[in-house]
Each structure stands twice: as C-alpha cells, then as structure tokens.
Amino acid sequence: MKKALVIGLLILLIASSVPVSAKIEPYTYYPTVPDTAFAVLALYKTGDYARVLEGCEWLMEIRTPFDSWGYAHGGKEEAKYTAMAMLALMRGENIAHGRYLSTINNAAYWLIYKQKADGSWNDYLDTALAVIALREFREGYVMKNLTGMKKQVDEAIGRATAWLTTAEPRNDEERIFGYLALGKIRELENMKVSGDLAAYRAFALAYLGKRVDLENFTSKNTVAIAMALYATGKEKYHEELIEREHFGFWGKLYFRVLDLLTVARLSGFGDLKTIACPYMSEIKPRTEWEKAVLASYYLECGIKPELPDNLTALLPWQVAETARIKALLGENYSKEVSYLLSTDKNGVWRDFYNTEYVLWVFRNLNVSYNYSKSLDYLSRNVTWMLTKNPKTGRPRYYSVPTYALAQALVVFHEFGMEKELNATLSMLKSRQYPTGAFPYTQGSIAGITSTARALWGLQEAGLMNTAVYRKGVSFLRRLLYADIPELNIESGRVTLQNATFLRVENSMYVGNSTDGVNTDGLDGYVVIYPSKNPLVITAYSVNGFRAVPPVKNEGRSHEYIYMVLGVVLIAAVIIVWNGRRAKR
C-alpha cells in the first residue's frame, strides 16, 4: 500500500505517469479547467501523450451532467471553460479515438444552445474561446449521425465572428484571444505585451502556425507556462509544467497551508512540510499579531520571518513567541523578556493560556524567574475548570480552547506537576470524539488544527503511548491519507481490484475492463482507481501512445461518399455510352 493525501469536501484527484511502485507524496490539490486544459494542449504538442490522457480523464471527472465545465469541480458552467475543455479533449480523442467524441459533441451542442441572439456568450473572452473551440470541432470531430450539426456550428461561428468584429475587448487578454479567433496574425505580431501576456500572445501566434520565441520568459502561472511550452517546445517549460503537475492534473492548493504545517509538527507527518512550505512565501502578515503568529511557520520552512516591533500591540504569549523565535534565529531577545517581566501581575499574564505560554518560553530560554506564583495560578485554574458553571450545569473547561489544554500538558510535564497533568489529560480525553478528532472547544466541529495541537501537547508531554494519542493520529491519517494499492503485473496482465482499465489500441479506445487488463497489442492503458469517485488516474504506455488527428470535415463523410458514387455512376454511363457507339 502507498499513501496519498485526500481532500475533505472534494474527491482527491491524484494521478501520476510514474509507476505505482514509486513513492506517492501526499498532496492537497483539486484540478482547475484552465490549468489542466492548457497543460494538455502543450503536452500534446510536445508528444507527452500519457499525461494528455490523464489530464483528459480528470476533465471528464469534473464536467457537469450537461457535458459543460465551470472553473473547477462544482463551479458554474461557462462558455470559456467549456471551450478550454473541448480543446483539450479533442487532443485526447486523437490519441484514443472514440473515448471523448460523444462528450465533445455534447459540449459543442451546449455551446450552441447557450449562445445569445446577438452571437455572443457572456463576454468577449467567452465568445472568442467558443469560436476557437467550435472551429476546431467542425474540422473533424462532428459525429456522423448528428445530421445538421455542422450547419448549426457554422451558423454559430458566423454569428459569433460578426459579434467579435464589432465588439471591443476590455483588456489585452481578451484582445489576444479575439485576434486568435478572428485569425488576425498581423495584429498579434504588432501587439506590445509583457509578463504572462507575452506567453498568451506567443501561444496565439503558434496556434495560427507562426514560429515564436520567448526570450528569458519566466512565470509562476501554470497557464502561462503551458502556453510558453506550446509556443516554443522548449524543455525548460516542459520541466516547469511537469513540476506543477499534481498527480495527473493541474490546479490549486485546497487545504490551508497552516493546517498542514501544524500537522507536520507531529511525529510521522513531517512529509507534509515539503508540500506546504513552497506556499508559505505567498502568505504575507498584515498586522503585528500576524507577524507573531506566522513566525514559527516561516522558520520551519526556512524563511526568515518578519517579526513584530510594537510589543504593546501584542498579547503576552505573542511577545513570548517573538522572544522564542529570536532565540532560534540567534538574535537578542532581551527586549521581549524585559517587557514580559515588567507586565507580570503577581505571576499572571492576562489569563491561563497566556501565562502558561510565557512560562513555557521562559523555561526553554532559561530565564531567571520565580515560577512558583505562576504555577500556583495554573494549578488553581485546573481545579476551577473541573467545577460546574451554575448557568449551564457543565464543567467550566468545556469553554476552554483545546490548544490551551494541550499547552498545559507540556508545562505541567516540564515542571513535574503530576496531579495537574493527569487532570488536564482527563479533560482532553473527555473532549476527544469517538473518531479520534478534537474540536476547538467541547462539542464544536472537529478540525485538523485543533486535533494536531492536542496531539502535539501529548507528544511534547511524553504521552505518545496512550490511547488518546493513538486515536488522534489514526483520525488524521484516515482524514489526510488514503491507501493506494499497487498494480500486480504478471505475464502480460495487469490487475488491480476495484479499478477500471481504459484500453487504447492503434490509437483507438477499445473499451473498459474491470479489475485487470491484458496488455498485449495495446498502445497503453489508463487505470482509474477506484472505479467510482476516483482516487488515482494513471496512464501507462505499453507499445507507445500515438496521435492520429481525424480527417478534416469527417462529419461530412457521407457527402463525399455520395460525390464518389456520383462520379462512379457518371463514369459508368460514359463507358456504356461509348461502348454502344463503338458497336454502331
């Protein structure tokens, strides 16, 4: 079994073109149509057909029941996203003829149905992309049995083209796709754009058959990188695009980074740090409070944090945290310690949590301080928490945050306060749900961070070998990870229970099989596991996937048949006629 991180609300979308025996890292992403579709376009042009099929299958997974698409799963269907998906699936159809054709035709019909009376779809960008997709669809992907479909497509393109000609784009992105839809190469060549739009312009020109080079182009945008690869074919863009691939699809981070980094502090979950840390640099503190709260996360990711200067704007625990971070950085933290000592009120800083956190930091920094009054305060508070609130009839600790109880475990452990430690542990045990999760307060919704912080307290207090700890760890593993079984490969047959295998032979989709596939003679196969609500989609090459674009105007093939028959009939008549003349 391998492990992969799953998404709570969405299906986890994980795919990889590497063998299943390779390590599967935990990720928390969901696919978006623009990123996945343009990645497919670029990878198709560079011959990376296995990844093309993976991306296409994820696009199939996130379509609406009407074979249209929104920005991502569950998003409102729009013409531009439907057009992007169509462009991608048409390339997948070239590799596996018959797999995507019906969906592509349904999507084209949806576009025609949604077109406004004036010829547009929603806005300029929607209209331009719809024209691009429908024009490509018309040249080879119209199903033969859809009588009159090509005429409807021609009319839709005509109305939309007329609208684009008179409408005014609002920005350069719309202008680029408008020029592409209208085939205005000269206008594209004369455009002066920079940044990601340079890649958009290069893509448009390359799509129209012009050779383009992008000198020193860099971007953090997946669509722009895909467009750069499409336009230039350069390996560096291919490498960047593959680095951004998240198991067969391209998309955005779904879980909050801080959730993952909090869990990563637990033993056995350190691999999450490598996933979350690349995104910490995108989180910018806006207040002095946020500087203090985020500092440890930055430091764990190897980023030097911006620390707060105005100590009076902070809570005592945040001042203590700033001192702790400075100590880890090798900086002078005497200012923070002096401030805390000056604000000590008979051994108490504000409340239970602030006091215990200050004591924990002081202890770790070996600050000279008389801890007895503070420890007595904490002990009395534990006793108070166990009493009942006369208004509610419930123990007072019900309203105490889980993180405060977790921090108390650590402090009581370090100061050898056995009685208080056991009392706090008892409170945590009563708070834990049967699933192993911990809520923010008693009876509230369970969360990743609240569970992780409770487990961290148990871990730091040396209580890992307890049922409460093991149950919590089990909850996080069930929530964040799923077992990925390995493929069994033996004598030309690949098996995996509860999996669907899509078979591709001679560039044709030749059907599905369940639980296994014979690979003899196949170009390759795509594994969907499990068959319903997929967790893993992976394309494997056998003899090699190949792309065979359709003959243009395939939808009119019956017309050509009639023409050929007509020519043959005329020729036969002429031959007969000449034969009769010769006999005369």
Secondary structure as UniProt FT lines:
FT   STRAND          2..5
FT   TURN            20..21
FT   STRAND          29..32
FT   HELIX           33..45
FT   TURN            46..47
FT   HELIX           49..61
FT   TURN            65..66
FT   TURN            73..74
FT   HELIX           79..95
FT   HELIX           101..114
FT   TURN            117..118
FT   HELIX           124..138
FT   TURN            139..140
FT   TURN            144..145
FT   TURN            147..148
FT   HELIX           149..166
FT   HELIX           172..182
FT   HELIX           185..190
FT   HELIX           196..207
FT   TURN            208..209
FT   TURN            215..216
FT   HELIX           222..232
FT   HELIX           235..243
FT   STRAND          251..253
FT   HELIX           257..264
FT   TURN            267..268
FT   HELIX           271..276
FT   HELIX           277..282
FT   HELIX           288..300
FT   TURN            301..302
FT   HELIX           311..313
FT   HELIX           316..329
FT   HELIX           334..342
FT   TURN            346..347
FT   HELIX           352..364
FT   TURN            365..366
FT   HELIX           372..385
FT   TURN            390..392
FT   HELIX           396..399
FT   HELIX           402..414
FT   TURN            415..416
FT   HELIX           418..431
FT   TURN            434..435
FT   TURN            442..443
FT   HELIX           448..460
FT   TURN            461..462
FT   HELIX           467..480
FT   STRAND          481..484
FT   STRAND          488..490
FT   TURN            491..492
FT   STRAND          493..505
FT   TURN            506..507
FT   STRAND          508..518
FT   TURN            520..521
FT   STRAND          524..529
FT   STRAND          536..541
FT   TURN            552..553
FT   HELIX           554..556
FT   HELIX           557..583
//
